[in-house]
Amino acid sequence: LKFARRWQPGSLLQLGRSVFLSAAMAGMAKLVALLAVLEVIVQVDTASGKQNGGLDEYDRKCEEIVAHSRQAGQFFNSGRQAEANKKLEDAEASFRAAKKLQPKEPQAYISIATTMLNAQRFDDSVRYWNEAAPLMPKGRAREWAAGRATWAKYGKVSTKRDTVYANGQGNLTEALKLMEQQLQIFPDFPSLHHDKATALVMISALQEDATADALGEFVQAQETSLRAWRAGLRATGASKCCESCGGVVVDWPGHLAGGRGGGLVAVDWVVDPADGQRYGGSAAGGEDEGFLDGRAFVARFEGSAGGPGI
């Protein structure tokens, strides 16, 4: 029912009747009955669309939102700010018209929320995402909308941070405060911990405790990367890796002195084509081949206390 109304009723009915006749000739009673029901569904749903304001008109308004958004982006990129703002106003007008036609449909909300996110009107984007979520099916769809709202909040803080940071030439103290706000939104974002550590290194000549804090943030960057790697292996079915597999060694001298291994013998760059997994790129290969993960650095140590060999 949800998708039948997106078809042109005439073409769908024509398709149904054609298969209906073929099925009847072949004696496929079940398929005949199903297609008969399908024809009734389309007829009823088409009549419903006419009564509730017309889904075709609603779809056109949603398409208008996207078109105005695209034009606004083109104007922004060419420095025509006033014209871009006018197109954003047009997009909101189309949204209001679509909402009036189908107040319980989420598509218009999704389109205008995306438009506002692309235009860096983050507060408006958050509001529209929050309004869209209750109109969507429970479960992953609502979680996705909530995630987009969170991403819009993150975008607002990130834009401020980029301005303040000014590629390392701006106010590092204020930039660090904004990094803290980013981490409150995404506490397990490895690159944020790495960025914070880098900024702390930059101010370590002025703040005595910044070096220790920087080391802690570098460790957090590694640990959060490890957790994400484990989760990725499980999600893709590549491994049943649990929370205890793998690890990050921060203090190698202490690690070795603790009886976990003797002196370093060698570090080898090992390639195992049989164990390689290709990431990214297209299925056809060619110029866009992605990269092959079948290589690793392998460190060899002398045997631990009481254990011979390497």
N, C-alpha and C positions, 0 to 999 in steps of 0.2 A: 504493500500500500504506500509505503513511504517513497519508493522510487518510481512507481508507475506513473505518478503525476508529473514527473520530470520529462516523460516522453511526450511526443506529439500524439494525441489519441488516435488520429486517423491512421498513421503509419503503424502504430502498435496493433490496432484492430486488424489492419490488412495482413500483417505478419501472422497474427493469431489465426485468422480465417484460412490462410494458405497452409499453415501447419495442420490446422484442424482437418482440412480436406485430405491431406496426405496421410494423416494418422487414421482417418476413417477408412480410407482405402486399404490400409495395412491391417485394419482390425485392432488398433491399439486403443482399447476402450478407456484405460486409465488416463492416457494422455489427452484423449478427446474430452473427457470430463473436466480435466484440469484447465484446458484451454477455454472451455465454455465458461468456467468460473472466472478465468482471467478476463474474458470479455465483459462480464457483468461488473467486475471490480473496476475496470477502466471506465465504464459508462457511469457507474455510481460516483467514482472519484472525480470525474470530469464535471458532473452536475454539482458536486459539492464545491468544487473550485469556483464555479460560477456564482454560487450562493454566498461564499465567504469573501468575495472581493476579487477573486481571480488570481490564481498562482502564477499565470503567465506575466501579469503586470508586476507582481511581487518580484519575480525573477529579473524582469527588466530593471527594476529599481536597484536590485542588488548589483547588477552589471554596471549600472550608472555609477554606483559608489566606487567600484574598481576603476572605471574609466576616469573619473574625476581624480582619484588618487594617483593614477599614473601620470596624468597631466600636471598635477601639483608637483610631483617629483621632477618632472622635466623643467618646470619653471624654477624650482629651487636650484637645480643644478646649473641653470643659466643665469642665476642671480636676479631673477624677476620675482622678488619676495611678495609684492602686493598681489600679483596675479596668482601666485601659488596659494596664498591665503584665501583668495576668492574661490579657488577650486576646492579647497578644504571645506569652505562654507557650503558649496554646492554638494559635496559628498554628504555632509550632515543633513542637508535638505532632502536628498534622496533617501537617506536612512530613515528620516522621520516619516516619509511617505510610505516606505516599505513597512515600517513598524505599524502604521495605521492599518495597512491592508492585512497583515498577518502578525499580530502582536506576540504570538507564541512560537514563531519560527526563529531559530537562532542564527540563520545565515547572514542576515543583515547586520546583526550585532558583531559577528565574526569579521565581516568585511570592514565595518567602520572602526573596530578595535585595531585591526591590522593597519588601516590607513593612518590612524593617529600614532601608532607605534613607529611607523616609517617616517612620519613627519616630526618625530621626537616630541610630540605632545603626550608625554608619558602619563600624566594624571588622568587625562581623558581616556587614554587607552586602558588603563587599569579599571576605570569605572565601567567601560563597555564590556571588558572581559568578565568582570564580576556580574554584570547583568545578563551576559550570555550563558554563563555556567548553569543556572537553574533551569534553563530551557533545553538543555542537552540531556541525553540519556545518562543515567547514573553509571558510575564506573570510570573507565578510561577516558571517555569523552569529557566528562566534567573535570577529571584530573588534568587533562590537557589544557583546558581553558584556564584552570587555576594556575597551571605552570606558565602560561603566557602572561597572565597578570603579574606573576612574580618576576618574569623576565622584563616586563615593562618597568617595574619598580627598580630592578637592577640597572636598567638602561638609564634611568634618571640619575642615579648616583654615579654611574660610570661616566656619563657626559660631564658632570661637574668635576669629577676627579681628573679627567683628561685635560680640562681647561686649567685647573689649578696646578697640576703636575707639569704641564707645558714641556713634555719630553725631557724631564729632569732639570729644567731650568727655572721652574716655578717655586711655589711654596711647598716644600716637602712636608712640613709639619701638618699643614692642612690636608695635603694629599694622603698622609697616613691616616688621618681621621676618617676620610672618605673610604679608604681601603677597609677600615674596620666596619664601616657600614655595609660595604659590599660583602664582607665575610659573615655579617649577621644574616644576610639574605641567602648566600651560598657558602656555608661554613666548610664544605668539603671540596671546594674548587682549588685544585692544585696550583694553577697559575696565579691565583690571587695571593696565596701564601708566598709564592716565589717573588711576586712583585713587591709584596710588603718587605720581604727579606732584603731585596735589592735596595729599596728606599732606606731601610735601616742602616745598611752598609754605607750609603751615601752620607748619612748624618752622624756616623759613628765617631768622626773626629770632633764633633761638638757635644755628643752625649755619651758618657762613659758606659752606660748600660745598653747602648744600642747594639753593640757587637754580640753580646749574649742573646739578645732578643732576635737578632738577625739569624744566628745559628739555629735557634729554636724554630723560626719560621721556615728555614731551609729544610729542616727535618720534617716539619708538617707538610711541606710540599711533596716530599718523597713518600711519606706515609699515606697521604690522601691519594697520591697516584697509585700506590700499591693496592689500596682498597678498591679503587676504580678498576684497576686491571683485573683483580680477582672477580669483581662483579661482572665485568665484560666477558670473561671466560665462561662464567656460569650462564649468563644470558644468551650467549651464542651457542651454547652446548659444546664448546670446544674443550671444556674440562669441568669436572665436579670439584674444582678447587675450593677448599674451605677457607675459613678465616685464618688458619694457621699455616697455610702453604706459602712458601716464599718469605722474604723478610728484607729489611733494610739494615745494613750494618753501617752505623755512623762512626763508631770508634774502632777502627781496625786494630790498632795496637792493643787496646783493651780486649777486643774480641779474641785475638790470637793468644794473648797472655793468659786468658781464662781457660786454656787447655783445649780450645776448639781447633787448634791447628798450629803447626810450627812456622818456620820462616817461609816467605814467599819464594817459590822456585821460578815460576814463569807466568806470563799472561798471554794467552793465545786467542787469536781471532778465528773462531771456528765456524765453518759453513757446513750445513747439513741440508742439501737440496731435497732429500727424501722427506724431511720434516717441515718443509717450507709452507707457509700460508700467505696467499696474496691478499692484500688489503687495498681498497680504493680501486680506481680505474674502471674501465668499462669491460663488459664481458667479451667484447670483440678483441680487446688488447690494442695492438697498434701503438700509436704515440701515447695513448693514455693507459699505461700498463699498471699504474699504481706502484706499490712496492712489495717486495717479498721479505717476509719475516722468517728466515730460516738460519739466522746467524746470531752469534753471541760471543761475548768475551768470557773466557773460562780461565779462572785463576787457579793455579796449582800450588799447594803448600806442602811442606814437609809433614810427615805423619805426626799426629798429636802425641802427647806424652804416653809412652807405653805402647804406641802403635807404630810399626815399621812402615817403610815405603812412603809413597806420595799420595 
